[in-house]
Structure formats: structure tokens, C-alpha cells
Amino acid sequence: MSLQPYHYRTEATGSTRTYSRPLGPNELSYFLPSRANGLNDIYTRVIFRAPPTLISPFRLRVVWAIIRIRNSLLASRIEMPPGRYSESRFVYNPPSSPQEAFEEAGFSLSIQHGKSGVELDNHFIFGQRELSHKCLSRMYVCQNGENEFHMAFSSLHSITDGTSANIYTILQLLGGSETSGGRVRSDEELFRILEKEWSLRWRNSWDVDSFYAITPSAESRLPFPNSRFQIAAWKVDSMNVQRRAIGGHAFPRLPSSSTKQAHLEMIFSSEQTFALASKCASEKVNIPNAIFALCNLAWLRTAESRGAEFSATYAPPSLPTLFYTAVSLRRHLEPVPDLTSPLALALGYATVVLPGFLPRGDQKKSFWLRARNAQKQMRTHIKSPMFLPRAQILAVQRGKRAKMFAKMDDEGTPIPPTNTTTSQTPSVALMGISHLGDLCSSYHPSSYPAIQFVDSVGHSRKAPGGILLFTRIAAGNRFALMLEWDAAAFPAGLVDEFWANFLRGVDEFVLEEGDSRRDSSKL
């Protein structure tokens, strides 16, 4: 896998049309480690109220079939000859008719009654994995009470970086109308939409050349180097960026043969959220910038409370604190033809480096300086003319690294220990921080007035020893935080202490009050 254009190819087999393409390097970096236990599988659940007649099994299967027709990766499979990781391919066989599309949709749709939303979440997080290389996505719906519904969508992370667009489409199909103020679509009208979507793409499937049956990878839609000199320049720049990603702080890990996923969630009121945003704006930063600084100081306070020996080992003041985060590449992608699915894994990655010592003077002033420092680093990264080349280089590196570890896993070779005698500067991240933005606004509740949208929540299956903080805007313009980690790998109480220090920092530095009113209830 190298910095060469990725080629899209279709191949016919007998009377069945088969479309395939290689996985891009970043897609491969998510697929290979997911094979055993679903590492990084993503999940979103929405809560809504609606008349039960609108959420019938027939209607659910029709709209799920429509989504799968429009987004072929959801209905594809991944084929890989044993041990030949670079030959991993998405493979898609279009349904031969709308009826077949309807029937196939039922195999990845689960409709249940009496199960709570939290039970759905726990089934995804802790239960046996239901996704696989043969089933890249699933939809779950359960009715809880007379008119409350929970609809969950899960998929391999290798096919997408988000699910809100598809969930919005499903809700709009179920509870919306063809015209503003019109009546809700009937069952027959929904099936006619399925027939139309299938006909547009597959009625003349032997002569498909107006769109991509499988959306090209994000990397194939970004600029490529046009000379060996440019490739070399990109690689040198990437090495320089990596040298600047210095970090020596880390949560201590415990040896464990199993994982135990845990999470803590905090939802602020709309008034508190307005206060958070206003204070950040007055300091010329945004809430995500402040989150980096809050995590930085929360960790340093946690380490200090555990004594000098702990700090020297896990939070040495001579080394900075490093965080990693994802950055969307979607607006930079080359457009695809109409009828081609927008579904793509369009992620780049960035790091934020903050001081590794507690300020001894005015901590509030130092906090905002660090928040502005985080903002400057993110702006510099995103606005750099090397932003897209760095994304390409990093994708290739991630793919190579994933293949190396996959080979070790498949052959039962132990991962070699880190060489602690090297003189290289460490590049250890304390944790990942993912800013999801205002997801609820992307659901456009006004588009389906027959359905009352309540809220959405999301999860992912974590790696052993992993820790990740998610931020989002929940329903009602409420800022929400969710910290997820592998509890089996962390000393008891350590993450809880960090979380308490984080929330105290919110009160002290941003809300400037002793005890903020927060809603920690689960949906």
C-alpha cells in the first residue's frame, strides 16, 4: 500500500452482477483489528415518540431497504484471502428486484418489544458481536411503552465516520411527507420509493456507468503526489510533524486478559450550555478548545493528588501532555456522481500538545492560555497547505501498521515490548478526544412532524486499555460529555478521580460557580 491512485473495478460473475473495490488504507486500519471482537464498531441510538402504526415492521423493513439501496457499503461484505491483507475488498451484489431488496433488509433488521434503550446499548457494548465481514451494518428497533421507540444503527467503522444522515432519512421517510404539510406516506408510497431507488440504479444493471456502485475511498478522492520528489517532500513533512507530537503522560495500565467497558456521562442544561459557550467566546476560543485544557489540568491535578512517585512516572513535568483527535476531511473530498452514496470514512487525525506541569500562579489565567494554545494548534493543522498530504501519508502509515499487527495476531506472535532504552523523545497520548458537534440538529425534526424526536446517544467498542472522551450537543441545545474506557485495564478509582477533577475544572474555570446543575440521567 503506497501513495498511488486507488483503482475502482467491477467484475461480472455469471448472471449476477458483482461490484468490488479494494479497501483504502484507513478503511483497512479499522477493518483488520475489528475482526476478532468488533474493535471500533460504531453505534448510534435515537429516541423518539410516534404512533405505532407509523413504526410497523413492514415500514421499518422498507425504509431500511431504501437506505441499503442508496448506500451500498451498508449491504456489502468484505472478502480477504487468509493472510493477504492488502487484497481486502468490499464486494457488493445488488438485489435483483425491489422485492429481493426488501427481503434482504430483513436479515440485518432486529425488531424487539419491551427492551429499554440502555439494554440496547449494553447489548452492543458488552454482548456478542453481531457485525462481521459478512454483515457490515445492522438496525435495531424496540418499542418501550405505548409510543416511545428506540432505533439503533451499528456498523463497522471502516465504512463510515457517522450515522446521523441515514437515521435522519429513515425518520423522514417514516414520519414525513412528499410535500410540506402533506399527509404521512402510506405503506404503498414507501414501497414505491424503494422501487424507484432500485430502478434508478439497477434496472439496467449491465450498463451502469453513470455512478459508482461502491463509493470510492476517501483517500482516492484527495490529491495525490504527482512526482517522486513530491512523495519524498510529503514524507519528510510527516516525519517533522510526528517529531513535534511529544507526550510523556499516560494513565497507568493493569495487565488484563479481558476487557470491561465502562462509561460516565454528563449532560448540562441549556442554560449551562449557553454559559459555557458564552464564556469560551469571551475568551476567544470554543468549547472543544476548552475541553483539551480541562483534560490537561484535570490529569495534572489527579497525578499530583497521588504523590510525587506517581507524577514522576505517569505525569513527568519535564514532558508535555499529548492528546489525539479526529478531523473531518469530508468537505475536501472530490465530488462523486449523482446516485453514488455519500457514505465514506473521511477522517484525518491531529494531536494537541499542552504543558505537563501545573501552573503555580493564576490557574484560571493559565487555563485559558492553554485553551488558546489548543485552538492555535488545531487551526495551524487544519489551515496548513500540507493538511491533505498529511492525511494521505497518515492513512498509508495506519494501513501498514494495521497489517503488521494483524499478521502478529493471526500468527499468534506476541507484540514486542516498547524499547525503553531508546533516546527518542516519547510520543505517548494521554487519551483521545472526539468532538461530534451538534448531532441533533442534523436530524432536522421539523421534516417529520408526525414523529417527536427526543434525543440521540452513541457508543463504540473500545480497544483493551482504551480511553476516549466524546463531546456533543444533545437535544434541547444541551452540551454533553461521555467518557468511555476499559475499566479492566485501569486502577480502581483513577478514572473516576480524573472525571471529578474534570467537572470541578468546568465549574471553576468556565462556569465560575461552586456547583453547577448538571443532568447525569441516562436515556
HELIX and SHEET records of a PDB file:
HELIX    1   1 PRO A   25  SER A   34  1                                  10    
HELIX    2   2 PRO A   52  ILE A   55  5                                   4    
HELIX    3   3 PRO A   57  ARG A   70  1                                  14    
HELIX    4   4 SER A   72  ALA A   75  5                                   4    
HELIX    5   5 TYR A   85  GLU A   87  5                                   3    
HELIX    6   6 PRO A   98  ALA A  105  1                                   8    
HELIX    7   7 GLY A  106  SER A  108  5                                   3    
HELIX    8   8 GLY A  117  PHE A  126  1                                  10    
HELIX    9   9 HIS A  157  ILE A  159  5                                   3    
HELIX   10  10 SER A  164  GLY A  175  1                                  12    
HELIX   11  11 ASP A  187  TRP A  202  1                                  16    
HELIX   12  12 SER A  205  ASP A  207  5                                   3    
HELIX   13  13 GLU A  219  ARG A  221  5                                   3    
HELIX   14  14 ARG A  228  ARG A  244  1                                  17    
HELIX   15  15 SER A  270  SER A  282  1                                  13    
HELIX   16  16 ILE A  287  SER A  305  1                                  19    
HELIX   17  17 ALA A  308  TYR A  314  1                                   7    
HELIX   18  18 ARG A  330  HIS A  332  5                                   3    
HELIX   19  19 GLN A  363  LYS A  383  1                                  21    
HELIX   20  20 PHE A  387  GLU A  411  1                                  25    
HELIX   21  21 CYS A  440  TYR A  443  5                                   4    
HELIX   22  22 PRO A  445  SER A  447  5                                   3    
HELIX   23  23 ALA A  487  ALA A  489  5                                   3    
HELIX   24  24 LEU A  494  GLY A  505  1                                  12    
HELIX   25  25 VAL A  506  LEU A  511  3                                   6    
SHEET    1   A 4 ARG A   9  THR A  13  0                                        
SHEET    2   A 4 THR A  16  PRO A  22 -1                                        
SHEET    3   A 4 ARG A  89  TYR A  92 -1                                        
SHEET    4   A 4 ARG A  77  GLU A  79 -1                                        
SHEET    1   B 5 LEU A 109  HIS A 113  0                                        
SHEET    2   B 5 SER A 137  GLN A 143  1                                        
SHEET    3   B 5 GLU A 148  SER A 155 -1                                        
SHEET    4   B 5 ILE A  42  ARG A  49 -1                                        
SHEET    5   B 5 GLN A 452  SER A 460 -1                                        
SHEET    1   C 4 GLY A 247  GLY A 248  0                                        
SHEET    2   C 4 SER A 427  HIS A 435  1                                        
SHEET    3   C 4 THR A 321  SER A 328  1                                        
SHEET    4   C 4 LEU A 347  LEU A 354 -1                                        
SHEET    1   D 6 GLY A 247  GLY A 248  0                                        
SHEET    2   D 6 SER A 427  HIS A 435  1                                        
SHEET    3   D 6 ILE A 467  ALA A 474  1                                        
SHEET    4   D 6 ARG A 478  ASP A 486 -1                                        
SHEET    5   D 6 GLN A 261  PHE A 268 -1                                        
SHEET    6   D 6 ARG A 518  ASP A 519 -1                                        
END                                                                             
